[in-house]
């Protein structure tokens, strides 16, 4: 295939993706500035957190257990669970049973991730880890995701979530073009969250394939990545709930 054809094809696909992102932003009532923030700020944050690795006290303040990013994640996930539960209730009241169930599962998942993030309050309550769990949990905590042999599976789940919110969402929006209010439309993340999901998919894939035995900086940098996912979850719930409420006067078709 001639190079100019390949270039033209890539440009068309890029233009199509840009159009889809803008369409999603419009569907959820985002202005151009808010859209730019969602697309650019996650990358700016990624660079800023990486730069603090050159000054370890600040890096530890951001990334260690019970520090800024961990509690930020917890707060975002709790809020995301609350929003997802409200979306589920709204959808159930509209007769969207399948979508309501999926949002309910999503809400429960956010609660589990939030609990795991702070070791289910173990450090706050000063609870000791049972000896059997301490031997297989590399951080000696009351958590499942730090159990040896489970971590790779958890990272794979994060990869899938990141890919679903980025490449998967783009594929669904461009290929299936789901009708507004259909089940597929209601459970597919909007494309203005793509930067957040791409960061998650990229980092977790690298942890699985390249940095499986990573050192402190690479491992703890994951706190920022997981914070990106928590923000994406909260934003998805927030904007979906707002969208549903704004359309109360015009019920969407069943799908």
C-alpha positions as CSV (number, residue, x, y, z in Angstrom):
1,X,0.0,0.0,0.0
2,X,1.5,3.4,-1.0
3,X,2.6,5.6,2.0
4,X,0.3,8.4,1.0
5,X,-2.7,6.1,1.2
6,X,-1.7,4.9,4.6
7,X,-1.2,8.4,5.9
8,X,-4.6,9.4,4.5
9,X,-6.3,6.5,6.1
10,X,-4.7,7.3,9.5
11,X,-5.8,10.9,9.2
12,X,-9.4,9.9,8.4
13,X,-9.4,7.5,11.4
14,X,-8.0,10.2,13.7
15,X,-10.6,12.7,12.5
16,X,-13.3,10.1,13.1
17,X,-12.1,9.5,16.6
18,X,-11.9,13.3,17.3
19,X,-15.5,13.6,16.1
20,X,-16.6,10.8,18.3
21,X,-14.9,12.3,21.4
22,X,-16.6,15.7,20.6
23,X,-20.0,14.0,20.1
24,X,-19.7,12.2,23.5
25,X,-18.7,15.5,25.1
26,X,-21.8,17.1,23.6
27,X,-24.0,14.2,24.6
28,X,-23.0,14.6,28.2
29,X,-23.1,18.4,28.2
30,X,-19.3,19.1,28.4
31,X,-18.0,22.4,27.1
32,X,-14.7,22.7,25.1
33,X,-12.6,23.7,28.2
34,X,-13.9,20.8,30.3
35,X,-13.2,18.4,27.4
36,X,-9.6,19.7,27.1
37,X,-9.1,19.2,30.8
38,X,-10.2,15.6,30.7
39,X,-8.0,14.9,27.7
40,X,-4.8,16.8,28.8
41,X,-4.7,17.1,32.6
42,X,-4.2,13.3,33.2
43,X,-1.0,13.4,31.1
44,X,0.2,16.6,32.9
45,X,-0.4,14.8,36.2
46,X,1.5,11.7,35.0
47,X,4.5,13.8,34.2
48,X,4.3,15.8,37.4
49,X,4.1,12.7,39.6
50,X,6.9,11.1,37.7
51,X,9.1,14.2,38.2
52,X,8.7,14.0,42.0
53,X,10.7,10.7,41.9
54,X,13.8,12.9,41.7
55,X,12.9,14.2,45.2
56,X,12.0,11.1,47.2
57,X,10.3,12.8,50.2
58,X,7.7,14.4,48.0
59,X,7.3,11.2,46.0
60,X,6.7,9.2,49.2
61,X,4.3,11.9,50.4
62,X,2.2,11.3,47.3
63,X,2.5,7.6,46.8
64,X,3.1,5.6,50.0
65,X,0.3,3.9,52.0
66,X,-2.0,6.3,53.9
67,X,-0.7,9.2,52.0
68,X,-2.2,11.7,49.5
69,X,-2.9,9.6,46.5
70,X,-4.2,6.5,48.4
71,X,-6.7,8.5,50.3
72,X,-7.6,10.5,47.2
73,X,-8.4,7.2,45.5
74,X,-10.5,6.0,48.4
75,X,-12.6,9.2,48.4
76,X,-13.1,9.0,44.6
77,X,-14.1,5.4,44.7
78,X,-16.6,5.8,47.5
79,X,-18.1,8.8,45.6
80,X,-18.1,6.7,42.4
81,X,-19.9,3.8,44.2
82,X,-22.5,6.3,45.4
83,X,-23.0,7.8,41.9
84,X,-23.2,4.3,40.3
85,X,-25.8,3.2,42.8
86,X,-27.9,6.3,42.0
87,X,-27.5,5.7,38.3
88,X,-28.7,2.1,38.8
89,X,-31.7,3.3,40.7
90,X,-32.5,5.8,38.0
91,X,-32.2,3.2,35.3
92,X,-34.4,0.7,37.2
93,X,-37.1,3.3,37.5
94,X,-37.0,3.7,33.7
95,X,-37.3,0.0,33.1
96,X,-33.7,-0.4,32.0
97,X,-33.2,-3.6,34.0
98,X,-30.0,-4.9,32.3
99,X,-28.2,-1.6,32.5
100,X,-29.3,-1.1,36.1
101,X,-27.9,-4.5,37.1
102,X,-24.6,-3.7,35.4
103,X,-24.4,-0.3,37.2
104,X,-25.2,-2.0,40.5
105,X,-22.3,-4.5,39.9
106,X,-20.1,-1.5,39.0
107,X,-21.1,0.2,42.3
108,X,-20.2,-2.9,44.3
109,X,-16.9,-3.2,42.5
110,X,-16.0,0.4,43.5
111,X,-16.7,-0.5,47.1
112,X,-14.5,-3.5,47.0
113,X,-11.6,-1.6,45.3
114,X,-12.0,1.2,47.9
115,X,-11.9,-1.3,50.8
116,X,-8.8,-3.0,49.3
117,X,-7.1,0.3,48.8
118,X,-7.0,1.1,52.5
119,X,-6.7,-2.5,53.6
120,X,-10.3,-2.4,54.9
121,X,-9.3,0.1,57.6
122,X,-6.7,-2.3,59.1
123,X,-4.2,0.4,59.8
124,X,-6.8,2.8,61.2
125,X,-8.2,0.1,63.5
126,X,-4.8,-1.3,64.3
127,X,-5.9,-4.9,63.4
128,X,-3.2,-7.5,63.0
129,X,-2.9,-9.6,59.9
130,X,-3.6,-13.4,60.6
131,X,-0.4,-15.4,60.3
132,X,-1.6,-17.5,57.4
133,X,-2.5,-14.4,55.3
134,X,0.7,-12.6,56.4
135,X,2.8,-15.4,54.9
136,X,1.3,-15.0,51.4
137,X,0.5,-11.3,51.3
138,X,3.7,-9.4,50.4
139,X,2.6,-6.3,52.3
140,X,1.3,-8.2,55.3
141,X,-2.2,-6.7,55.0
142,X,-5.8,-7.8,55.1
143,X,-6.1,-7.5,51.4
144,X,-6.6,-9.9,48.5
145,X,-4.9,-7.9,45.7
146,X,-1.5,-8.1,47.4
147,X,-1.5,-11.9,47.7
148,X,1.2,-13.5,45.7
149,X,-0.2,-15.0,42.6
150,X,-3.3,-12.8,42.7
151,X,-1.5,-9.6,41.8
152,X,-1.1,-10.5,38.1
153,X,-4.8,-11.4,37.8
154,X,-5.7,-8.0,39.4
155,X,-3.3,-6.2,37.1
156,X,-5.0,-8.0,34.2
157,X,-8.4,-6.8,35.4
158,X,-7.1,-3.2,35.4
159,X,-5.7,-3.7,31.8
160,X,-9.1,-4.9,30.7
161,X,-10.8,-1.9,32.4
162,X,-8.4,0.5,30.8
163,X,-8.8,-1.1,27.4
164,X,-12.6,-1.2,27.7
165,X,-12.7,2.5,28.6
166,X,-10.4,3.5,25.7
167,X,-10.1,1.2,22.7
168,X,-13.2,-0.7,23.6
169,X,-15.4,2.4,23.9
170,X,-14.0,3.8,20.7
171,X,-14.8,0.6,18.9
172,X,-18.3,0.4,20.3
173,X,-19.0,4.1,19.4
174,X,-17.6,3.9,15.9
175,X,-18.7,0.4,14.9
176,X,-22.0,-0.3,16.7
177,X,-23.1,3.3,17.0
178,X,-25.5,2.5,19.8
179,X,-28.8,4.4,20.0
180,X,-29.0,6.9,22.8
181,X,-30.5,5.3,25.8
182,X,-29.8,1.7,24.6
183,X,-28.2,-0.7,27.1
184,X,-24.9,-0.6,25.2
185,X,-24.9,3.2,25.2
186,X,-25.7,3.4,28.9
187,X,-22.8,1.1,30.0
188,X,-20.1,2.3,27.6
189,X,-17.8,5.0,29.1
190,X,-17.8,8.3,27.3
191,X,-14.8,8.9,25.1
192,X,-13.8,12.2,26.8
193,X,-12.4,9.9,29.6
194,X,-10.1,8.2,27.1
195,X,-6.8,9.7,28.5
196,X,-7.5,8.4,32.0
197,X,-8.3,4.9,30.7
198,X,-5.3,4.8,28.3
199,X,-2.9,5.6,31.2
200,X,-4.3,2.7,33.2
201,X,-4.1,0.3,30.3
202,X,-0.6,1.3,29.4
203,X,0.9,1.2,32.9
204,X,-0.8,-2.0,33.9
205,X,0.2,-3.7,30.7
206,X,3.8,-2.6,31.3
207,X,3.7,-4.0,34.8
208,X,2.5,-7.4,33.5
209,X,4.9,-7.6,30.5
210,X,8.0,-5.6,31.3
211,X,8.2,-4.6,35.0
212,X,6.8,-7.7,36.7
213,X,9.7,-7.4,39.2
214,X,9.7,-3.7,39.4
215,X,11.4,-1.6,42.1
216,X,9.9,1.0,44.5
217,X,9.5,3.9,42.1
218,X,7.7,2.0,39.4
219,X,5.5,0.1,41.9
220,X,4.5,3.2,43.8
221,X,3.9,5.2,40.7
222,X,0.9,2.9,40.2
223,X,-0.9,4.9,42.9
224,X,-1.2,7.8,40.4
225,X,-2.4,5.4,37.7
226,X,-5.0,3.9,40.1
227,X,-6.1,7.4,41.0
228,X,-6.7,8.0,37.3
229,X,-9.0,5.0,37.2
230,X,-10.9,6.2,40.3
231,X,-11.4,9.6,38.7
232,X,-12.6,8.0,35.5
233,X,-15.1,5.9,37.5
234,X,-16.5,8.9,39.4
235,X,-16.7,11.0,36.2
236,X,-18.6,8.2,34.4
237,X,-21.1,8.0,37.2
238,X,-21.4,11.7,37.7
239,X,-22.0,12.6,34.1
240,X,-24.3,9.6,33.4
241,X,-26.5,10.6,36.4
242,X,-26.6,14.2,35.2
243,X,-27.5,13.1,31.7
244,X,-30.3,10.9,32.9
245,X,-31.8,13.6,35.1
246,X,-31.6,16.2,32.3
247,X,-33.6,13.8,30.1
248,X,-36.3,13.1,32.6
249,X,-38.8,15.2,30.6
250,X,-37.9,13.2,27.4
251,X,-37.7,9.5,28.2
252,X,-35.2,7.6,26.1
253,X,-36.3,4.6,24.0
254,X,-35.9,1.1,25.4
255,X,-33.0,-0.9,24.0
